């Protein structure tokens, strides 16, 4: 089962927009579709209402997105998305940046 976790650069409890770098990790990510034996591709997003969605590079397997900084305060959610159909495979839950 895939999971998305977030770690703050300075290990504070309250991340600050435009200042706190975060590291987003996707682990337990399936690499191959067992029914078709095709490689599965993914990307990660950072999403907040009223803000442009940030998008990582496309990858296969577990992935670390290092040093992302929120461009604005708000409630951000980090998603692992399937490149095939943009569906959310897993997410971090809401992370609030002040």
Secondary structure, 3 states (H helix, E strand, C coil): CCEEEEEECCCCCCCCCCCCEEEEEEECCCCECCCCCCECCEEEEEECCCCCCEECCCECCCEEEEEEECCCCEEEEEEEEECCCCCEEEEEEEEEEC
